[in-house]
Amino acid sequence: MGHVRGQKKKRKVEKDYLASGSSENGSTDWWEMLSKRIAGNVSPSKGLDKFQSVFKMSRKTFDYICSLAEEHMQAKSAHFVFSSGKPMSLHEQVALALRRLSSGNSLISVGDSFGAHHSTVSQVTWRFIEAIESKGLHHLRWPSTEEDMTQIKSKFERIQGLPNCCGAIDATHITMMLSSSEQTADVWLDQNKNHSMVLQAVVDPDMRFRDVVTGLPGKMNENLVLQSSTFFKLCEKGDRLNGNKINLSEEAEVREYIVGDSGFPLLPWLLTPYQGKELSESKAEFNKRHFATRIVAQRALARLKEVWKMIHGMMWRPDKHKLPRFILVCCILHNIIIDMEDEVLDELPLSPHHHDPGYGKEVCESVDKTASVLRDNLSLHLSGR
């Protein structure tokens, strides 16, 4: 499978599910039994019970995810069992898959803690990936209505005053362990001599992923990844970020745009910070506001890797055709927790660490003249001049 992209998104949790309440289908019983095996090694986080500490979500969100996965996971002919021969319920299968994704532990380690063979862990997890990819993609969409986009712009402007901002973009590396004898290994070798795959994400002010691209080799810089994306092509054609413009003064206006770091090109729809040390007061002020606005993308990627540790650690010889789909599903799960307004989010710390530790800062020299004028006008507007 090639690139994985999230496109249009309408923020909507399943109304029928919420209206009917969260049917646990005996989930209390399965959890009581399972917690004795897997939660004993987990120290409950402050403010969270054992279930929330293990799965990084509330039971309401867990049951909603089960409802998404149920049709796909139970329609298949395979019947999964524990090592004891006991059949796995839907809740137990989902718990097994979520534990594999969130712990980052090996198939054998997860299997031992659940009392299941490592091949069962692998098969159940992949079945879950297919289910969420099929039934949960509506949680990762580009805003589809003017009302949705207006709300996003308003929230971004409240951060540091940037008007008409529609998103923040950033990219991170998903590192892999590949055998040096593998024929295509060098293709995946990045600037830090790691084998990795890139994830590019556009994020809204609530740290929700609105568009993602993955599957490309880590050796590609942010500019190349961007230009390879459908998002770039849509914006260049005027099919995205083409909403209402805002007047900054009688002579100047600002169109819809997103913000990104210096690794991205300066484009009319993608504003990057000013480069150089000797900056004017207005340019320095713009950079300060720009950083405070785009940091939501950095925090979203850091949260993604903290909660879904399978894509944070060094993955041993992953299937590079399946890995993009694992990454996409982790992004969908990240969004589901936000869309469910899960109270556990309030207890999860926001990491001060960068999502790509050890990777140097990239600088793209590509500057569009129209974008440069737009950025100057916005800079003067923010400084009150």
Disulfide bonds with the S-S distance in Angstrom:
none
